[in-house]
Amino acid sequence: MSYSEMTQLELMNALNNINSEAKLNEFKDLVALYFAKKAQKAIDALWDEGVINEETIEQWGAEHMRTPYRYAAHRS
């Protein structure tokens, strides 16, 4: 059995114990927190390696990364 299959089984077992909206919200919060911590560790590593700095973060804050809306292309 692959790690992917084992992961899916573990998640299905965990999800089988969710029987209320409150438990579902708690589970979603735990998953979000897990990935937020991983992202923070990756950002901290980039900072420690000198890949990013305060200037980089300021530049990110000023970026507009939205996909341009192409109104004419979607008209029927």
Secondary structure, 3 states (H helix, E strand, C coil): CCHHHHHHHHHHHHHHCCCCHHHHHHHHHHHHHHHHHHHHHHHHHHHHCCCCCHHHHHHHHHCCCCCCCCHHHHCC
